[in-house]
Amino acid sequence: MAASFAAKYGPWAVVAGASEGLGAAFAAAIAARGLNLLLLARRGEVLAQVAEDLRGRYGVQVRAEACDVARPDLADALAALTADIEVGLGVYNAAFAPVGELHERSLDDLLRVVDVNVRAPVIFARTLAPAMVGRGRGGLVLMSSLAGFQGAPNIAAYAASKAFNTTLGESLWSELGPRGVDVAVCCAGAVRTPGYAVAGGGGEAPGTLDAARVAQDALAGLGRGPDIIPGTVNKLARFVLGRLLPRRAAIAIMAGSTRALS
């Protein structure tokens, strides 16, 4: 299985937001499949430690580049970082999720949501996809969220940005699939990461999953359809909130879930 994955999506993968949690889990799952890695994140020292660990565990090449995906010149920077490697897989996991009512958050925070969660995924896909289309093979994974399927009070800008990513990924799935490039949007629920542990105040939402499980499900879902929802509880929640309940009821349930975030 690893050999076929590497043949389809190798020899290099780029993971944005790879310094910890879900991004680091994606990096490990990809390295285990034999692909070399270019890891991007803001915290260079932490990222370098992740890279060193992956080299030792899996024997692949790993480049660690400190990169803020909100930077104005991201397109040029990403093109330069990938100029000498053949990238067959891109995973966009970076996200910014300020908590609190929108009118109380700073405008700088809200615009950073747009830069990191909306603008950067577009640049990421636009930069990596042309070479994949030219080769007739490759894959892109965009991380979205169940929060993006209906209003999510207390994380309004984040939820809206994830709705954007879901639609972007589904559209790219249709555009690029016939050209040999698999695209999947992973719409995760709560994931056990350092960031979630802090925001959640130590409690866990129903259906909370380990980061490794989410990464494995997302990679396994490439080529099988546009949307991936890891976990039985999360699939059920999506069905109930999206199909069975009135919109206002779904928003109220989501509000109850996000009220505890800090």
C-alpha positions as CSV (number, residue, x, y, z in Angstrom):
1,M,0.0,0.0,0.0
2,A,2.8,2.4,0.9
3,A,4.5,1.8,-2.4
4,S,1.4,2.5,-4.4
5,F,0.7,5.7,-2.4
6,A,4.2,6.9,-3.0
7,A,3.9,6.2,-6.7
8,K,0.7,8.2,-6.9
9,Y,1.5,11.1,-4.6
10,G,5.3,11.2,-4.3
11,P,8.2,11.8,-4.2
12,W,7.6,14.9,-2.1
13,A,4.7,16.2,0.0
14,V,4.2,19.7,1.5
15,V,2.4,20.0,4.8
16,A,1.4,23.5,6.0
17,G,0.9,23.9,9.7
18,A,3.1,20.9,10.6
19,S,4.7,21.9,13.9
20,E,2.3,20.0,16.2
21,G,-1.0,18.3,16.6
22,L,-2.8,17.3,13.4
23,G,-0.1,18.8,11.1
24,A,2.6,16.7,12.8
25,A,0.3,13.7,12.6
26,F,-0.1,14.2,8.9
27,A,3.6,14.5,8.5
28,A,4.2,11.2,10.3
29,A,1.5,9.4,8.3
30,I,3.0,10.6,5.0
31,A,6.6,9.8,6.0
32,A,5.4,6.3,7.0
33,R,4.2,5.9,3.4
34,G,7.7,6.7,2.1
35,L,7.3,10.3,0.9
36,N,9.9,13.0,1.5
37,L,8.5,16.1,3.3
38,L,8.6,19.9,3.1
39,L,7.2,21.1,6.4
40,L,5.9,24.6,6.9
41,A,5.0,26.4,10.1
42,R,5.7,29.6,12.0
43,R,7.7,28.1,14.8
44,G,11.0,27.1,13.2
45,E,12.6,25.5,16.3
46,V,9.6,23.3,17.0
47,L,9.3,22.4,13.4
48,A,13.0,21.4,13.2
49,Q,12.4,19.0,16.1
50,V,9.5,17.4,14.2
51,A,11.7,17.1,11.1
52,E,14.6,15.5,13.0
53,D,12.2,12.9,14.6
54,L,10.7,12.0,11.2
55,R,14.1,11.5,9.6
56,G,15.2,9.2,12.4
57,R,11.9,7.2,12.4
58,Y,11.3,6.8,8.7
59,G,14.5,7.5,6.8
60,V,13.0,10.1,4.5
61,Q,14.3,13.5,3.5
62,V,12.6,16.3,5.6
63,R,13.0,20.0,5.0
64,A,11.7,22.3,7.8
65,E,11.0,25.9,6.8
66,A,9.7,28.6,9.1
67,C,7.0,30.2,7.2
68,D,3.9,32.3,8.2
69,V,1.3,31.4,5.6
70,A,-0.3,34.9,6.2
71,R,2.7,36.6,4.6
72,P,1.8,38.8,1.7
73,D,4.4,37.1,-0.6
74,L,3.3,33.5,0.1
75,A,2.9,32.6,-3.5
76,D,6.4,33.6,-4.4
77,A,7.8,32.0,-1.2
78,L,6.1,28.7,-1.8
79,A,7.1,28.6,-5.4
80,A,10.8,29.2,-4.4
81,L,10.6,26.5,-1.6
82,T,9.3,23.9,-4.1
83,A,11.3,24.9,-7.1
84,D,13.8,22.0,-6.9
85,I,11.5,19.2,-5.8
86,E,8.7,17.3,-7.4
87,V,5.6,17.7,-5.1
88,G,2.9,15.1,-5.6
89,L,0.9,15.8,-2.4
90,G,-0.1,19.0,-0.6
91,V,-1.8,19.1,2.8
92,Y,-3.1,22.4,4.0
93,N,-3.6,22.1,7.8
94,A,-2.7,25.6,9.0
95,A,-5.5,27.5,10.7
96,F,-6.2,30.5,12.9
97,A,-9.2,30.3,15.2
98,P,-9.8,33.2,17.5
99,V,-12.5,32.5,20.1
100,G,-15.1,35.0,21.2
101,E,-18.0,37.0,19.8
102,L,-17.0,38.7,16.6
103,H,-17.8,42.3,17.7
104,E,-15.4,41.8,20.6
105,R,-12.4,40.5,18.6
106,S,-9.8,42.8,17.1
107,L,-10.1,43.5,13.4
108,D,-6.5,42.3,13.0
109,D,-7.5,38.9,14.4
110,L,-10.4,38.6,12.1
111,L,-8.4,39.5,9.0
112,R,-5.8,37.0,10.0
113,V,-8.5,34.4,9.8
114,V,-9.0,35.4,6.2
115,D,-5.3,35.4,5.4
116,V,-4.5,32.0,7.0
117,N,-7.8,30.1,6.5
118,V,-9.0,31.5,3.1
119,R,-6.3,33.3,1.2
120,A,-3.5,30.9,1.9
121,P,-5.3,27.7,0.9
122,V,-6.1,29.3,-2.4
123,I,-2.5,30.2,-3.0
124,F,-1.4,26.8,-1.8
125,A,-3.6,24.9,-4.3
126,R,-2.9,27.4,-7.1
127,T,0.9,27.0,-6.6
128,L,1.0,23.2,-6.4
129,A,-1.7,22.1,-8.7
130,P,-0.3,23.1,-12.1
131,A,2.7,20.7,-11.9
132,M,0.4,17.9,-10.7
133,V,-1.9,18.4,-13.6
134,G,1.1,18.5,-16.0
135,R,2.2,15.1,-14.6
136,G,-1.3,13.7,-14.6
137,R,-1.1,12.6,-10.9
138,G,-1.1,14.1,-7.4
139,G,-3.2,14.9,-4.5
140,L,-4.4,17.8,-2.3
141,V,-6.0,17.6,1.2
142,L,-7.7,20.7,2.7
143,M,-8.6,20.6,6.3
144,S,-12.1,21.9,7.0
145,S,-14.4,21.5,10.0
146,L,-17.9,20.4,11.0
147,A,-18.2,24.0,12.3
148,G,-18.4,25.1,8.7
149,F,-21.7,23.4,7.9
150,Q,-23.8,25.8,9.9
151,G,-23.4,28.9,12.0
152,A,-21.0,28.5,14.9
153,P,-21.3,31.3,17.4
154,N,-18.2,32.2,19.3
155,I,-16.0,31.1,16.4
156,A,-17.9,32.9,13.6
157,A,-15.0,33.9,11.4
158,Y,-13.3,30.6,11.7
159,A,-16.5,28.7,10.9
160,A,-17.2,30.8,7.9
161,S,-13.6,30.2,6.7
162,K,-14.1,26.5,6.9
163,A,-17.3,26.7,4.9
164,F,-15.1,28.4,2.2
165,N,-12.6,25.6,2.4
166,T,-15.2,22.9,2.0
167,T,-16.6,24.5,-1.1
168,L,-13.2,25.2,-2.5
169,G,-12.1,21.6,-2.0
170,E,-15.3,20.1,-3.5
171,S,-14.9,22.4,-6.5
172,L,-11.2,21.4,-7.0
173,W,-12.2,17.7,-6.6
174,S,-14.4,18.1,-9.7
175,E,-12.0,20.3,-11.6
176,L,-8.8,18.3,-11.0
177,G,-10.1,14.7,-10.7
178,P,-10.4,14.2,-14.4
179,R,-6.8,15.4,-14.7
180,G,-5.5,12.8,-12.4
181,V,-5.2,14.9,-9.3
182,D,-7.2,13.7,-6.2
183,V,-8.6,16.3,-3.9
184,A,-10.3,15.7,-0.6
185,V,-11.7,18.0,2.1
186,C,-11.4,16.6,5.6
187,C,-14.2,17.9,7.7
188,A,-13.1,17.0,11.2
189,G,-14.9,17.4,14.5
190,A,-12.9,17.9,17.7
191,V,-9.4,16.6,17.5
192,R,-7.0,16.0,20.4
193,T,-4.3,18.6,19.8
194,P,-2.5,21.0,22.2
195,G,-4.6,23.9,20.8
196,Y,-7.9,22.1,21.4
197,A,-6.8,21.1,24.9
198,V,-6.2,24.8,25.8
199,A,-9.4,26.1,24.1
200,G,-11.6,23.4,25.5
201,G,-10.6,24.0,29.0
202,G,-9.7,20.3,29.6
203,G,-13.1,18.8,28.5
204,E,-13.8,16.9,25.4
205,A,-16.7,17.1,23.0
206,P,-18.5,13.9,21.9
207,G,-16.6,12.2,19.1
208,T,-13.3,13.7,19.8
209,L,-10.6,11.8,17.9
210,D,-6.8,11.4,18.1
211,A,-4.9,13.4,15.5
212,A,-3.3,10.3,14.1
213,R,-6.7,8.8,13.4
214,V,-7.9,11.9,11.5
215,A,-4.7,12.1,9.4
216,Q,-4.9,8.4,8.5
217,D,-8.6,8.7,7.5
218,A,-7.9,11.8,5.4
219,L,-5.0,10.2,3.5
220,A,-7.0,6.9,3.0
221,G,-9.9,8.9,1.6
222,L,-7.9,10.5,-1.3
223,G,-9.4,9.4,-4.5
224,R,-12.7,8.2,-3.0
225,G,-14.8,11.3,-2.9
226,P,-14.7,15.0,-2.2
227,D,-15.5,15.0,1.6
228,I,-14.1,13.0,4.4
229,I,-15.7,13.0,7.9
230,P,-13.6,10.9,10.3
231,G,-15.4,9.1,13.1
232,T,-18.8,7.5,13.4
233,V,-20.1,10.1,15.9
234,N,-19.0,13.0,13.7
235,K,-20.7,11.4,10.6
236,L,-23.9,11.0,12.7
237,A,-23.7,14.6,13.9
238,R,-23.3,15.9,10.4
239,F,-26.4,13.9,9.3
240,V,-28.5,15.1,12.2
241,L,-27.4,18.8,12.0
242,G,-27.5,19.0,8.2
243,R,-30.4,16.8,7.3
244,L,-32.8,16.3,10.2
245,L,-32.9,19.5,12.2
246,P,-34.1,23.0,11.2
247,R,-31.2,25.4,10.6
248,R,-31.9,27.4,13.7
249,A,-31.8,24.3,15.8
250,A,-28.5,23.2,14.3
251,I,-27.0,26.6,15.1
252,A,-28.3,26.5,18.7
253,I,-26.7,23.0,19.2
254,M,-23.4,24.3,17.8
255,A,-23.6,27.4,20.1
256,G,-23.9,25.1,23.0
257,S,-20.8,23.2,21.9
258,T,-18.7,26.3,21.2
259,R,-19.8,28.3,24.3
260,A,-17.2,26.5,26.5
261,L,-14.3,27.4,24.2
262,S,-11.9,30.1,25.6
